[in-house]
């Protein structure tokens, strides 16, 4: 871990990354890709030490309130967060200024900040996004070795449900020859149905591989799935998009189950929801009159 002073914290779309790099060790992580220009080892987490101050200043200057997104590139609840409370400080600022939040994680450490999330959701809208890739707990520990297990993340989804906080699941990636099965898909969907998630983001049954990400992924295939790298090379070469042979069948099941249980599965509509700010306090005041 090392510290760096950032010049700005919010992107044009009001997203922020408090950290750069990650220690979760997911074998497929796109954030490892060279195109993101990371100049340090991926596991040597760069902490934007002045992120809370930058966020405070940015939100104070905003003319209109909006949703603030975080956690898409680097998880907001890595172990370093427990020591630093960097994410928590930023959530406190968002809550104090009455902005909305769309936060993404694979860790049940988010439960530490449940009261803050509830407060944000009471004033505006707080959407918790959880990635689920595999129903098999043993496989989860191989492909996502240092994060909360799928079952633990399912528990997070249920706790959010019970506290009125909407959730979105990222059903990705699905790895060909590894977890691209009907059993895996239905297991995850059953979790989503029970947790009453608002929506599921799915970009097809497969994954993407770029320079930097590809090399790490293949090294882990050699380590945990001997011979599978050769199958990938033979079938996909150095393609960016790696699509499962089961894509059509699994996507059909996906859409049928989502429609049956009232789960939003249109990616564009979900992203629109994640970026739409709601002022609940103002709505309450209007309804009083």
C-alpha positions as a LaTeX table, in Angstrom:
\begin{tabular}{lrrr}
\hline
Residue & $x$ (\AA) & $y$ (\AA) & $z$ (\AA) \\
\hline
Unk1 & 0.00 & 0.00 & 0.00 \\
Unk2 & 1.16 & 3.52 & $-0.78$ \\
Unk3 & $-0.37$ & 6.96 & $-0.63$ \\
Unk4 & $-0.82$ & 9.58 & $-3.32$ \\
Unk5 & $-2.47$ & 12.99 & $-3.46$ \\
Unk6 & $-5.03$ & 13.11 & $-6.24$ \\
Unk7 & $-5.92$ & 16.23 & $-8.23$ \\
Unk8 & $-9.60$ & 15.34 & $-8.59$ \\
Unk9 & $-11.94$ & 12.62 & $-7.36$ \\
Unk10 & $-15.13$ & 12.66 & $-9.48$ \\
Unk11 & $-15.32$ & 11.63 & $-13.13$ \\
Unk12 & $-17.58$ & 13.34 & $-15.66$ \\
Unk13 & $-20.27$ & 10.79 & $-14.74$ \\
Unk14 & $-19.81$ & 11.37 & $-10.99$ \\
Unk15 & $-17.95$ & 8.13 & $-10.39$ \\
Unk16 & $-14.98$ & 7.90 & $-8.05$ \\
Unk17 & $-12.21$ & 5.46 & $-7.27$ \\
Unk18 & $-10.84$ & 5.93 & $-3.77$ \\
Unk19 & $-8.19$ & 3.27 & $-4.38$ \\
Unk20 & $-6.23$ & 1.97 & $-7.36$ \\
Unk21 & $-5.31$ & $-1.70$ & $-7.35$ \\
Unk22 & $-6.82$ & $-4.56$ & $-5.38$ \\
Unk23 & $-5.87$ & $-7.49$ & $-3.15$ \\
Unk24 & $-8.95$ & $-9.64$ & $-3.75$ \\
Unk25 & $-7.10$ & $-11.78$ & $-6.30$ \\
Unk26 & $-10.00$ & $-12.54$ & $-8.67$ \\
Unk27 & $-8.40$ & $-14.45$ & $-11.54$ \\
Unk28 & $-10.40$ & $-12.66$ & $-14.26$ \\
Unk29 & $-10.12$ & $-9.03$ & $-13.10$ \\
Unk30 & $-10.33$ & $-6.57$ & $-15.99$ \\
Unk31 & $-8.89$ & $-3.79$ & $-13.82$ \\
Unk32 & $-5.47$ & $-5.43$ & $-14.24$ \\
Unk33 & $-5.52$ & $-4.50$ & $-17.94$ \\
Unk34 & $-2.64$ & $-2.35$ & $-19.15$ \\
Unk35 & $-5.03$ & 0.09 & $-20.83$ \\
Unk36 & $-5.80$ & 1.67 & $-17.45$ \\
Unk37 & $-2.23$ & 2.93 & $-17.14$ \\
Unk38 & $-1.49$ & 1.71 & $-13.63$ \\
Unk39 & 2.16 & 2.45 & $-12.87$ \\
Unk40 & 2.48 & 0.25 & $-9.79$ \\
Unk41 & 1.95 & $-3.43$ & $-8.95$ \\
Unk42 & $-1.75$ & $-4.22$ & $-8.87$ \\
Unk43 & $-1.57$ & $-5.60$ & $-5.33$ \\
Unk44 & 0.32 & $-2.51$ & $-4.12$ \\
Unk45 & $-2.83$ & $-0.49$ & $-3.50$ \\
Unk46 & $-2.62$ & 3.20 & $-4.22$ \\
Unk47 & $-4.67$ & 5.16 & $-1.70$ \\
Unk48 & $-5.91$ & 8.57 & $-2.76$ \\
Unk49 & $-5.13$ & 10.02 & 0.62 \\
Unk50 & $-7.01$ & 13.28 & 0.02 \\
Unk51 & $-10.13$ & 11.66 & $-1.48$ \\
Unk52 & $-12.49$ & 12.76 & 1.35 \\
Unk53 & $-11.33$ & 16.38 & 1.12 \\
Unk54 & $-11.68$ & 16.38 & $-2.67$ \\
Unk55 & $-15.16$ & 14.86 & $-2.44$ \\
Unk56 & $-16.25$ & 17.38 & 0.18 \\
Unk57 & $-15.13$ & 20.23 & $-2.06$ \\
Unk58 & $-16.70$ & 18.72 & $-5.19$ \\
Unk59 & $-20.11$ & 18.11 & $-3.60$ \\
Unk60 & $-20.20$ & 21.55 & $-2.03$ \\
Unk61 & $-19.77$ & 23.07 & $-5.50$ \\
Unk62 & $-22.43$ & 20.93 & $-7.21$ \\
Unk63 & $-25.42$ & 22.93 & $-8.39$ \\
Unk64 & $-27.63$ & 19.86 & $-8.57$ \\
Unk65 & $-27.56$ & 16.75 & $-6.43$ \\
Unk66 & $-26.88$ & 13.45 & $-8.17$ \\
Unk67 & $-25.89$ & 9.83 & $-7.67$ \\
Unk68 & $-22.26$ & 9.21 & $-6.75$ \\
Unk69 & $-20.84$ & 5.90 & $-7.95$ \\
Unk70 & $-17.90$ & 4.00 & $-6.50$ \\
Unk71 & $-16.34$ & 0.53 & $-6.48$ \\
Unk72 & $-16.50$ & $-0.31$ & $-10.19$ \\
Unk73 & $-12.74$ & $-0.40$ & $-10.80$ \\
Unk74 & $-11.37$ & $-1.16$ & $-7.34$ \\
Unk75 & $-13.39$ & $-2.57$ & $-4.48$ \\
Unk76 & $-14.35$ & $-0.08$ & $-1.79$ \\
Unk77 & $-14.11$ & $-2.69$ & 0.98 \\
Unk78 & $-10.68$ & $-4.27$ & 0.66 \\
Unk79 & $-8.93$ & $-5.12$ & 3.95 \\
Unk80 & $-7.09$ & $-1.76$ & 3.91 \\
Unk81 & $-10.45$ & 0.00 & 4.30 \\
Unk82 & $-10.87$ & $-1.45$ & 7.78 \\
Unk83 & $-7.67$ & 0.33 & 8.84 \\
Unk84 & $-8.18$ & 3.55 & 6.90 \\
Unk85 & $-11.97$ & 4.13 & 6.98 \\
Unk86 & $-11.50$ & 5.95 & 3.67 \\
Unk87 & $-14.71$ & 4.67 & 2.11 \\
Unk88 & $-16.63$ & 5.37 & 5.30 \\
Unk89 & $-15.43$ & 8.99 & 5.36 \\
Unk90 & $-16.64$ & 9.45 & 1.78 \\
Unk91 & $-20.02$ & 7.89 & 2.58 \\
Unk92 & $-20.39$ & 10.25 & 5.53 \\
Unk93 & $-19.78$ & 13.21 & 3.21 \\
Unk94 & $-22.31$ & 11.91 & 0.66 \\
Unk95 & $-24.84$ & 11.42 & 3.44 \\
Unk96 & $-24.23$ & 14.85 & 4.96 \\
Unk97 & $-24.73$ & 16.63 & 1.64 \\
Unk98 & $-27.82$ & 14.59 & 0.69 \\
Unk99 & $-26.46$ & 12.96 & $-2.47$ \\
Unk100 & $-27.34$ & 9.48 & $-3.70$ \\
Unk101 & $-25.00$ & 6.49 & $-3.81$ \\
Unk102 & $-24.43$ & 3.54 & $-6.13$ \\
Unk103 & $-21.73$ & 1.40 & $-4.55$ \\
Unk104 & $-20.28$ & $-1.88$ & $-5.81$ \\
Unk105 & $-18.43$ & $-4.53$ & $-3.81$ \\
Unk106 & $-17.73$ & $-8.24$ & $-3.39$ \\
Unk107 & $-17.20$ & $-7.96$ & 0.36 \\
Unk108 & $-19.51$ & $-8.34$ & 3.33 \\
Unk109 & $-17.41$ & $-5.66$ & 5.05 \\
Unk110 & $-19.98$ & $-3.27$ & 3.61 \\
Unk111 & $-22.26$ & $-4.31$ & 6.48 \\
Unk112 & $-20.06$ & $-2.25$ & 8.80 \\
Unk113 & $-21.58$ & 0.84 & 7.16 \\
Unk114 & $-25.19$ & $-0.38$ & 7.05 \\
Unk115 & $-26.53$ & 2.50 & 9.16 \\
Unk116 & $-24.87$ & 5.02 & 6.85 \\
Unk117 & $-26.31$ & 3.30 & 3.78 \\
Unk118 & $-29.77$ & 3.36 & 5.36 \\
Unk119 & $-29.43$ & 7.07 & 6.09 \\
Unk120 & $-28.41$ & 7.83 & 2.49 \\
Unk121 & $-31.30$ & 5.73 & 1.20 \\
Unk122 & $-33.76$ & 7.54 & 3.46 \\
Unk123 & $-32.77$ & 10.94 & 2.06 \\
Unk124 & $-32.14$ & 9.92 & $-1.53$ \\
Unk125 & $-31.34$ & 6.54 & $-3.05$ \\
Unk126 & $-28.64$ & 4.07 & $-2.12$ \\
Unk127 & $-28.12$ & 1.10 & $-4.44$ \\
Unk128 & $-25.78$ & $-1.68$ & $-3.34$ \\
Unk129 & $-24.29$ & $-3.66$ & $-6.22$ \\
Unk130 & $-22.88$ & $-7.13$ & $-5.62$ \\
Unk131 & $-21.00$ & $-9.30$ & $-8.12$ \\
Unk132 & $-21.97$ & $-12.98$ & $-8.24$ \\
Unk133 & $-20.16$ & $-15.35$ & $-10.59$ \\
Unk134 & $-20.41$ & $-18.86$ & $-9.22$ \\
Unk135 & $-22.84$ & $-20.76$ & $-7.02$ \\
Unk136 & $-20.20$ & $-23.36$ & $-6.09$ \\
Unk137 & $-18.50$ & $-22.22$ & $-2.86$ \\
Unk138 & $-15.35$ & $-24.27$ & $-3.49$ \\
Unk139 & $-14.98$ & $-22.89$ & $-7.02$ \\
Unk140 & $-15.59$ & $-19.39$ & $-5.68$ \\
Unk141 & $-12.56$ & $-19.71$ & $-3.41$ \\
Unk142 & $-10.42$ & $-20.55$ & $-6.44$ \\
Unk143 & $-11.53$ & $-17.88$ & $-8.88$ \\
Unk144 & $-12.20$ & $-15.18$ & $-6.24$ \\
Unk145 & $-9.80$ & $-16.24$ & $-3.47$ \\
Unk146 & $-9.75$ & $-13.23$ & $-1.12$ \\
Unk147 & $-13.34$ & $-11.97$ & $-1.19$ \\
Unk148 & $-16.48$ & $-12.93$ & 0.65 \\
Unk149 & $-17.88$ & $-16.20$ & $-0.66$ \\
Unk150 & $-20.97$ & $-16.24$ & $-2.83$ \\
Unk151 & $-23.09$ & $-17.36$ & 0.12 \\
Unk152 & $-21.73$ & $-14.51$ & 2.27 \\
Unk153 & $-22.57$ & $-12.03$ & $-0.48$ \\
Unk154 & $-26.04$ & $-13.55$ & $-0.70$ \\
Unk155 & $-26.44$ & $-12.80$ & 3.01 \\
Unk156 & $-25.51$ & $-9.18$ & 2.29 \\
Unk157 & $-28.21$ & $-9.00$ & $-0.38$ \\
Unk158 & $-30.81$ & $-10.32$ & 2.07 \\
Unk159 & $-29.78$ & $-7.85$ & 4.77 \\
Unk160 & $-30.09$ & $-5.00$ & 2.28 \\
Unk161 & $-33.51$ & $-6.33$ & 1.28 \\
Unk162 & $-34.63$ & $-6.41$ & 4.91 \\
Unk163 & $-33.50$ & $-2.81$ & 5.36 \\
Unk164 & $-35.23$ & $-1.48$ & 2.26 \\
Unk165 & $-32.02$ & $-0.83$ & 0.32 \\
Unk166 & $-32.31$ & $-1.75$ & $-3.39$ \\
Unk167 & $-29.70$ & $-4.08$ & $-4.85$ \\
Unk168 & $-28.31$ & $-4.86$ & $-8.27$ \\
Unk169 & $-26.31$ & $-8.01$ & $-9.05$ \\
Unk170 & $-23.55$ & $-8.11$ & $-11.63$ \\
Unk171 & $-23.74$ & $-11.61$ & $-13.12$ \\
Unk172 & $-20.30$ & $-11.62$ & $-14.66$ \\
Unk173 & $-17.98$ & $-12.94$ & $-15.77$ \\
Unk174 & $-19.02$ & $-16.44$ & $-16.69$ \\
Unk175 & $-15.91$ & $-18.44$ & $-17.54$ \\
Unk176 & $-16.12$ & $-20.98$ & $-20.41$ \\
Unk177 & $-15.41$ & $-24.58$ & $-19.32$ \\
Unk178 & $-15.51$ & $-23.47$ & $-15.65$ \\
Unk179 & $-18.84$ & $-22.00$ & $-14.52$ \\
Unk180 & $-20.85$ & $-21.72$ & $-17.75$ \\
Unk181 & $-23.42$ & $-24.31$ & $-16.67$ \\
Unk182 & $-27.19$ & $-24.32$ & $-16.18$ \\
Unk183 & $-26.70$ & $-25.49$ & $-12.60$ \\
Unk184 & $-24.48$ & $-22.51$ & $-11.80$ \\
Unk185 & $-26.79$ & $-20.00$ & $-13.45$ \\
Unk186 & $-29.92$ & $-21.29$ & $-11.72$ \\
Unk187 & $-28.16$ & $-21.35$ & $-8.37$ \\
Unk188 & $-27.23$ & $-17.67$ & $-8.67$ \\
Unk189 & $-30.67$ & $-16.74$ & $-9.99$ \\
Unk190 & $-32.33$ & $-18.47$ & $-7.05$ \\
Unk191 & $-30.22$ & $-16.35$ & $-4.70$ \\
Unk192 & $-31.29$ & $-13.21$ & $-6.59$ \\
Unk193 & $-34.95$ & $-14.22$ & $-6.49$ \\
Unk194 & $-34.89$ & $-14.90$ & $-2.75$ \\
Unk195 & $-33.04$ & $-11.64$ & $-2.05$ \\
Unk196 & $-35.55$ & $-9.74$ & $-4.24$ \\
Unk197 & $-32.85$ & $-7.87$ & $-6.14$ \\
Unk198 & $-34.00$ & $-4.91$ & $-8.21$ \\
Unk199 & $-32.01$ & $-5.89$ & $-11.29$ \\
Unk200 & $-29.31$ & $-8.15$ & $-12.71$ \\
Unk201 & $-26.65$ & $-6.82$ & $-15.06$ \\
Unk202 & $-25.49$ & $-9.48$ & $-17.52$ \\
Unk203 & $-23.41$ & $-8.95$ & $-20.65$ \\
Unk204 & $-23.67$ & $-12.47$ & $-21.99$ \\
Unk205 & $-22.13$ & $-15.72$ & $-20.87$ \\
Unk206 & $-18.41$ & $-15.19$ & $-21.18$ \\
Unk207 & $-15.66$ & $-12.73$ & $-20.29$ \\
Unk208 & $-13.31$ & $-10.21$ & $-21.84$ \\
Unk209 & $-9.51$ & $-10.47$ & $-21.86$ \\
Unk210 & $-7.07$ & $-7.64$ & $-22.54$ \\
Unk211 & $-3.32$ & $-7.26$ & $-22.24$ \\
Unk212 & $-2.36$ & $-7.50$ & $-18.59$ \\
Unk213 & $-5.59$ & $-9.20$ & $-17.56$ \\
Unk214 & $-5.10$ & $-12.04$ & $-20.07$ \\
Unk215 & $-1.64$ & $-13.02$ & $-18.84$ \\
Unk216 & $-2.73$ & $-13.17$ & $-15.21$ \\
Unk217 & $-5.85$ & $-15.16$ & $-16.08$ \\
Unk218 & $-3.89$ & $-17.73$ & $-18.07$ \\
Unk219 & $-1.30$ & $-18.10$ & $-15.30$ \\
Unk220 & $-4.12$ & $-18.94$ & $-12.90$ \\
Unk221 & $-5.61$ & $-21.43$ & $-15.33$ \\
Unk222 & $-2.24$ & $-23.19$ & $-15.35$ \\
Unk223 & $-2.20$ & $-23.16$ & $-11.55$ \\
Unk224 & $-5.75$ & $-24.35$ & $-10.88$ \\
Unk225 & $-7.04$ & $-25.90$ & $-14.13$ \\
Unk226 & $-4.14$ & $-27.70$ & $-15.85$ \\
Unk227 & $-4.61$ & $-27.96$ & $-19.63$ \\
Unk228 & $-7.40$ & $-25.39$ & $-19.80$ \\
Unk229 & $-5.13$ & $-22.62$ & $-21.07$ \\
Unk230 & $-4.48$ & $-24.73$ & $-24.18$ \\
Unk231 & $-8.23$ & $-25.11$ & $-24.75$ \\
Unk232 & $-8.66$ & $-21.34$ & $-24.51$ \\
Unk233 & $-5.79$ & $-20.73$ & $-26.92$ \\
Unk234 & $-7.16$ & $-23.21$ & $-29.42$ \\
Unk235 & $-10.71$ & $-21.89$ & $-29.31$ \\
Unk236 & $-10.28$ & $-18.17$ & $-28.71$ \\
Unk237 & $-6.69$ & $-17.27$ & $-29.58$ \\
Unk238 & $-6.10$ & $-13.73$ & $-28.36$ \\
Unk239 & $-9.67$ & $-12.51$ & $-28.79$ \\
Unk240 & $-10.98$ & $-9.72$ & $-26.60$ \\
Unk241 & $-14.45$ & $-11.24$ & $-26.24$ \\
Unk242 & $-14.55$ & $-14.82$ & $-24.96$ \\
Unk243 & $-18.06$ & $-16.20$ & $-25.37$ \\
Unk244 & $-19.27$ & $-19.50$ & $-23.96$ \\
Unk245 & $-20.70$ & $-22.12$ & $-26.32$ \\
Unk246 & $-23.63$ & $-22.22$ & $-23.88$ \\
Unk247 & $-24.36$ & $-18.51$ & $-24.23$ \\
Unk248 & $-27.62$ & $-18.80$ & $-26.17$ \\
Unk249 & $-29.12$ & $-21.48$ & $-23.94$ \\
Unk250 & $-28.10$ & $-19.81$ & $-20.69$ \\
Unk251 & $-29.22$ & $-16.34$ & $-21.75$ \\
Unk252 & $-32.63$ & $-17.74$ & $-22.66$ \\
Unk253 & $-32.94$ & $-19.18$ & $-19.14$ \\
Unk254 & $-31.72$ & $-15.89$ & $-17.69$ \\
Unk255 & $-34.36$ & $-13.76$ & $-19.43$ \\
Unk256 & $-37.18$ & $-16.22$ & $-18.71$ \\
Unk257 & $-36.41$ & $-16.37$ & $-14.99$ \\
Unk258 & $-35.95$ & $-12.60$ & $-14.63$ \\
Unk259 & $-39.25$ & $-11.88$ & $-16.38$ \\
Unk260 & $-41.03$ & $-14.54$ & $-14.34$ \\
Unk261 & $-39.88$ & $-13.03$ & $-11.04$ \\
Unk262 & $-40.07$ & $-9.33$ & $-11.93$ \\
Unk263 & $-36.31$ & $-8.71$ & $-11.92$ \\
Unk264 & $-35.11$ & $-5.97$ & $-14.25$ \\
Unk265 & $-32.61$ & $-7.38$ & $-16.77$ \\
Unk266 & $-32.33$ & $-4.64$ & $-19.38$ \\
Unk267 & $-28.78$ & $-3.30$ & $-18.91$ \\
Unk268 & $-29.62$ & 0.18 & $-20.25$ \\
Unk269 & $-32.58$ & 0.50 & $-17.90$ \\
Unk270 & $-30.51$ & $-0.64$ & $-14.92$ \\
Unk271 & $-27.73$ & 1.85 & $-15.66$ \\
Unk272 & $-30.36$ & 4.57 & $-16.03$ \\
Unk273 & $-31.71$ & 3.60 & $-12.59$ \\
Unk274 & $-28.22$ & 3.68 & $-11.06$ \\
Unk275 & $-27.68$ & 7.22 & $-12.35$ \\
Unk276 & $-31.12$ & 8.64 & $-11.52$ \\
Unk277 & $-31.12$ & 10.77 & $-8.37$ \\
Unk278 & $-34.17$ & 10.74 & $-6.12$ \\
Unk279 & $-34.82$ & 13.43 & $-3.52$ \\
Unk280 & $-37.05$ & 11.62 & $-1.04$ \\
Unk281 & $-37.03$ & 14.45 & 1.47 \\
Unk282 & $-38.37$ & 16.90 & $-1.10$ \\
Unk283 & $-40.98$ & 14.35 & $-2.23$ \\
Unk284 & $-42.14$ & 13.97 & 1.37 \\
Unk285 & $-42.44$ & 17.74 & 1.78 \\
Unk286 & $-44.47$ & 18.04 & $-1.43$ \\
Unk287 & $-46.79$ & 15.20 & $-0.36$ \\
Unk288 & $-47.44$ & 16.98 & 2.95 \\
Unk289 & $-48.91$ & 19.91 & 1.07 \\
\hline
\end{tabular}
